[in-house]
Amino acid sequence: MRKRVLVTGGAGFIGSHLCEKLLADGDDVLCVDNFFTGTKDNIARLLDNPHFELMRHDVTFPLYVEVDEIYNLACPAAPIHYQYDPVQTTKTSVHGAINMLGLAKRVKAKILQASTSEVYGDPKVHPQREDYWGHVNPIGRRACYDEGKRCAETLFFDYHRQHQLRIKVARIFNTYGPCMHPNDGRVVSNFIVQALAGEPLTIYGDGAQTRSFCYVDDLVDALVRLMATPERFTGPVNLGNPAEFTILELAQKVLALTGSASRLDYQPLPQDDPLQRKPDIALATRHLLWQPRVALDEGLKRTVAYFRAASRAAPSLRVAAYA
Ligand SMILES: NC(=O)c1ccc[n+]([C@@H]2O[C@H](COP(=O)([O-])OP(=O)(O)OC[C@H]3O[C@@H](n4cnc5c(N)ncnc54)[C@H](O)[C@@H]3O)[C@@H](O)[C@H]2O)c1
């Protein structure tokens, strides 16, 4: 029997890779998306598969379908996207969670929430473990996303306690790879697109702030493993790559891989931008028997190849990315 799996936000960056992996594993996949940041191009390669179904739907409205498992990924993830309509961002996280949890309750499905390292805010503890409660500014410009995701986690655990729902909560750290939005302002895609266009690479602050970058295949592998864990394991569990790099190191790697002569353009650090972000993945290693395998150089190579091909297919990508 094939499992019927719903992926909300399935036409987005991570969602499209997840749909592909689930199909490869032999599942029936229903991809639900309102195409706010996702695109049909991301899932074009899946449309001919008879086990793949696409539905345009906004998760802030109830959904009635029969499924066995739900991956709830619907939510813009990049600051320029989630700050574009902050009220809608909170609604997507909170109403979206309520609607998907309601669906899971009705059809007795197992449900996984794509939460985020942003629930830790600007952390005072490094690396962040799951028992750290975070340091979030509740009224800042990032709050619509951070607090929306925190509230979604609360809802997941209340549905679990109150209605015995089978839940899994993944706290995803910076993930990158092919199908990232080319002009979403996220550092990996920004640097690659700028380098390929020969434009200056924008560095916020002095570039000494660190980030950890997880390649999308590793992340998707972890999500599927998490869904398959025994019922008593709910998370929250950190998923990311703990290898830490400064933004400046990342810029240098991108310049080397693209062969670009772009210069570095230093800009002021945005408000509430964390100075360090690094997951402690001991829990994931223990419960999922998982560790990221794709090193940054290799992942960047594959991502550069994707953006190189994309910019050849759509030369306007350059202008949009730099604007
Ligand atoms: N990429 C990362 O580094 C990262 C890090 C932490 C958490 N996450 C989480 O993972 C999930 C996927 O992120 P991503 O990087 O693929 O982002 P993305 O923007 O590429 O994907 C989000 C998808 O959700 C869809 N969507 C947005 N609002 C919707 C709504 N109301 N109804 C239906 N669909 C809607 C978008 O159209 C898009 O396809 C998000 O929930 C995000 O918060 C991502």
The ligand as a Tripos MOL2 file, in Angstrom:
@<TRIPOS>MOLECULE
LIG
   44    48     1     0     0
SMALL
NO_CHARGES

@<TRIPOS>ATOM
      1 N1         15.2360   27.2690    3.7170 N.am      1 LIG1
      2 C1         15.6100   27.3790    4.9530 C.2       1 LIG1
      3 O1         16.7910   27.6160    5.2080 O.2       1 LIG1
      4 C2         14.6320   27.1820    6.0840 C.ar      1 LIG1
      5 C3         15.1050   27.3340    7.3950 C.ar      1 LIG1
      6 C4         14.2230   27.1690    8.4420 C.ar      1 LIG1
      7 C5         12.9120   26.8280    8.2110 C.ar      1 LIG1
      8 N2         12.4660   26.6780    6.9400 N.ar      1 LIG1
      9 C6         11.0520   26.3530    6.7600 C.3       1 LIG1
     10 O2         10.8800   25.3770    5.7520 O.3       1 LIG1
     11 C7          9.6980   25.6500    5.0090 C.3       1 LIG1
     12 C8         10.0310   25.7260    3.5270 C.3       1 LIG1
     13 O3         10.9830   26.7680    3.3250 O.3       1 LIG1
     14 P1         11.6080   27.0940    1.9050 P.3       1 LIG1
     15 O4         12.9720   27.5670    2.1190 O.co2     1 LIG1
     16 O5         11.3450   25.9610    0.9820 O.co2     1 LIG1
     17 O6         10.7550   28.3700    1.5120 O.3       1 LIG1
     18 P2          9.9230   28.6720    0.1660 P.3       1 LIG1
     19 O7          9.4460   30.0730    0.2810 O.co2     1 LIG1
     20 O8         10.7040   28.2950   -1.0270 O.co2     1 LIG1
     21 O9          8.7130   27.6610    0.3090 O.3       1 LIG1
     22 C9          7.5370   27.9570    1.0010 C.3       1 LIG1
     23 C10         6.3690   27.4830    0.1540 C.3       1 LIG1
     24 O10         5.1540   27.7210    0.8710 O.3       1 LIG1
     25 C11         4.2190   28.2980   -0.0460 C.3       1 LIG1
     26 N3          3.2650   29.0860    0.7490 N.ar      1 LIG1
     27 C12         3.4940   30.2390    1.4140 C.ar      1 LIG1
     28 N4          2.3640   30.6490    2.0280 N.ar      1 LIG1
     29 C13         1.4140   29.7270    1.7340 C.ar      1 LIG1
     30 C14         0.0430   29.5960    2.0630 C.ar      1 LIG1
     31 N5         -0.5890   30.4970    2.8330 N.pl3     1 LIG1
     32 N6         -0.6300   28.5290    1.5760 N.ar      1 LIG1
     33 C15        -0.0150   27.6040    0.8040 C.ar      1 LIG1
     34 N7          1.2830   27.6790    0.4420 N.ar      1 LIG1
     35 C16         1.9810   28.7330    0.9200 C.ar      1 LIG1
     36 C17         5.0530   29.1340   -0.9780 C.3       1 LIG1
     37 O11         4.4130   29.4470   -2.1890 O.3       1 LIG1
     38 C18         6.2630   28.2270   -1.1680 C.3       1 LIG1
     39 O12         6.0540   27.2960   -2.2090 O.3       1 LIG1
     40 C19         9.1130   26.9290    5.5600 C.3       1 LIG1
     41 O13         8.0760   26.6120    6.4710 O.3       1 LIG1
     42 C20        10.2620   27.5630    6.2960 C.3       1 LIG1
     43 O14         9.8280   28.3560    7.3720 O.3       1 LIG1
     44 C21        13.3020   26.8600    5.8740 C.ar      1 LIG1
@<TRIPOS>BOND
     1     1     2 1
     2     2     3 2
     3     2     4 1
     4     4     5 ar
     5     4    44 ar
     6     5     6 ar
     7     6     7 ar
     8     7     8 ar
     9     8     9 1
    10     8    44 ar
    11     9    10 1
    12     9    42 1
    13    10    11 1
    14    11    12 1
    15    11    40 1
    16    12    13 1
    17    13    14 1
    18    14    15 2
    19    14    16 1
    20    14    17 1
    21    17    18 1
    22    18    19 2
    23    18    20 1
    24    18    21 1
    25    21    22 1
    26    22    23 1
    27    23    24 1
    28    23    38 1
    29    24    25 1
    30    25    26 1
    31    25    36 1
    32    26    27 ar
    33    26    35 ar
    34    27    28 ar
    35    28    29 ar
    36    29    30 ar
    37    29    35 ar
    38    30    31 1
    39    30    32 ar
    40    32    33 ar
    41    33    34 ar
    42    34    35 ar
    43    36    37 1
    44    36    38 1
    45    38    39 1
    46    40    41 1
    47    40    42 1
    48    42    43 1
@<TRIPOS>SUBSTRUCTURE
     1 LIG1         1 GROUP 0 **** ****
